[in-house]
Amino acid sequence: MNDDTLRIRPGGPADTPAMLAMMDAAVIWMNARGNTEQWGTQPYSQRPGGAARIEQLMAGGAPHIAELGGEPVGAMVLDSGPSAEMPIAPADEPELYVRLLVSDRRHAGRGIGATLLALAVEETRRAGAELLRVDCWAGGGGQLVGYYVRNGFTPAEPFRYEAWPGQVLAMRVPRANPGEPAVT
């Protein structure tokens, strides 16, 4: 019997190989559709610094792993702000930041990314913050930006990282109980 229930669990360093496999598969999927600009053509795990970046995210952020039948099919890493190497200013208020979101393309259309983003909203609320942000590649006709807009984000500020066009998106997250003070 195959379990079709999507489950999300906390992740950690032991999930690095699964995360890298999803990243490598995403590069292949994007390249097959003509997108060679977002992450290039080289498998993510073989890019200079690629594996180390994922190892660092899995060890230092708040990773969450989506599973179907016990197999990783998606991942998201939350943090308290943008990556230091990105030209993005920290918010002037408490926030959570989606540092990475990826899903296994073999399971596209099952709402894995949307489910992980819904968890990000709940984690933001739980942290007492009212701002959730993410940055993404803005090239390719803005398809990825459109994905985040469909999931409740609003474009906030464009940026460039080297030749890579990017977009920061933001979502206001109301407190669960409007009378409670934010946790800082």
C-alpha positions in Angstrom: 0.0 0.0 0.0 1.3 3.4 -1.0 0.8 6.3 1.5 -0.2 9.4 -0.4 -0.4 11.6 2.7 2.0 14.6 2.5 3.8 15.0 5.8 6.1 17.7 6.9 8.8 17.2 9.5 11.7 19.1 10.8 14.9 18.6 8.7 18.5 18.7 9.5 22.0 17.9 8.2 21.1 14.3 7.5 18.7 15.5 4.8 21.5 17.2 2.8 21.8 14.4 0.3 18.0 14.3 -0.4 18.0 18.1 -0.7 20.9 18.1 -3.2 19.2 15.4 -5.2 16.1 17.6 -5.5 18.2 20.6 -6.4 20.0 18.5 -9.1 16.7 17.3 -10.5 15.3 20.8 -10.5 18.3 22.0 -12.7 17.6 19.1 -15.2 13.9 20.0 -15.2 14.5 23.7 -15.8 17.1 23.0 -18.5 14.6 20.7 -20.3 12.2 23.7 -20.5 14.9 26.0 -21.8 15.7 27.7 -18.5 19.5 27.7 -18.2 19.8 31.1 -16.6 18.3 30.6 -13.1 20.6 27.9 -11.8 22.8 27.2 -14.9 23.3 23.8 -16.5 25.6 22.2 -14.1 24.1 20.0 -11.4 23.7 22.0 -8.2 25.7 19.5 -6.2 28.6 20.0 -8.6 28.6 23.8 -8.7 31.4 25.5 -6.8 30.0 26.0 -3.3 26.6 24.4 -4.1 26.9 21.4 -1.7 28.4 23.6 1.0 25.6 26.1 0.7 23.0 23.3 1.2 24.9 21.8 4.1 25.0 25.2 5.7 21.3 25.8 5.2 20.4 22.4 6.5 22.5 22.9 9.6 21.9 26.6 10.4 18.4 27.5 9.3 15.1 25.9 10.1 14.7 23.2 7.5 11.4 21.4 6.9 11.1 18.3 4.8 7.9 17.3 3.0 7.5 13.5 2.6 5.3 11.2 0.7 5.4 7.6 1.8 8.5 8.4 3.9 10.4 9.8 0.9 11.5 13.4 0.7 9.6 15.2 -2.0 10.1 18.9 -1.0 12.1 21.1 1.4 12.0 24.6 2.7 14.4 26.5 4.9 13.3 29.4 7.0 15.6 31.9 8.7 15.4 35.2 10.4 16.4 37.2 7.3 17.9 37.1 3.9 21.2 35.5 3.1 24.2 37.7 3.8 25.5 37.3 0.3 22.4 38.6 -1.3 22.0 42.4 -1.9 18.8 42.5 0.2 18.4 44.7 3.3 17.1 43.1 6.4 13.6 44.1 7.4 13.2 46.8 10.1 10.9 44.5 12.0 10.9 40.8 13.1 10.4 38.5 10.1 10.8 35.0 8.9 12.5 34.5 5.5 12.1 31.6 3.1 15.7 31.0 2.2 15.0 28.0 0.0 12.0 26.2 -1.4 12.3 23.2 -3.7 10.1 20.3 -4.6 10.7 17.0 -6.4 9.5 17.6 -10.0 8.2 14.0 -10.2 5.5 15.1 -7.9 4.6 18.5 -9.5 1.1 19.6 -9.2 0.5 18.0 -5.8 0.8 21.3 -3.9 4.0 20.5 -2.1 5.5 24.0 -2.4 2.1 25.6 -1.4 1.9 23.3 1.6 5.4 24.3 2.7 4.6 28.0 2.2 1.5 27.6 4.4 3.7 26.1 7.1 6.0 29.2 6.7 3.0 31.4 7.4 2.1 29.4 10.5 5.8 29.5 11.7 5.8 33.3 11.2 2.7 33.6 13.3 4.0 31.3 15.9 7.2 33.4 16.1 5.1 36.5 16.7 6.4 38.1 13.5 4.0 39.7 11.1 6.3 39.7 8.0 7.3 36.7 5.8 9.6 37.4 2.9 11.2 35.4 0.1 13.4 36.2 -2.8 13.5 34.5 -6.2 14.7 34.6 -9.7 12.7 37.2 -11.7 13.8 36.2 -15.2 12.0 33.8 -17.6 9.0 36.1 -17.9 8.4 36.2 -14.1 6.9 32.8 -13.8 8.5 32.1 -10.4 7.4 35.5 -9.2 3.9 34.7 -10.3 4.0 31.4 -8.3 4.8 33.3 -5.1 2.1 35.9 -5.9 -0.5 33.1 -6.4 0.6 31.9 -2.9 -0.2 35.2 -1.3 3.0 37.2 -1.6 3.3 40.7 -3.0 6.4 41.9 -5.0 8.3 44.3 -2.8 11.6 45.1 -4.4 13.6 44.0 -7.4 17.4 43.4 -7.1 20.3 42.1 -9.1 22.7 39.5 -7.9 25.6 39.6 -10.4 23.7 39.2 -13.7 20.8 37.4 -12.1 17.5 39.4 -11.9 15.8 38.9 -8.6 12.6 39.9 -6.8 11.9 40.1 -3.1 8.3 39.3 -2.2 6.6 39.9 1.1 3.5 38.7 2.9 1.9 40.4 6.0 0.9 37.7 8.5 -1.7 38.8 11.0 -1.2 37.6 14.5 -3.5 34.7 15.5 -4.7 36.7 18.5 -4.5 40.5 17.6 -4.3 41.5 21.3 -1.1 39.6 22.0 2.2 41.4 21.8 4.8 40.2 19.3 7.5 37.9 20.5 10.9 39.4 19.8 
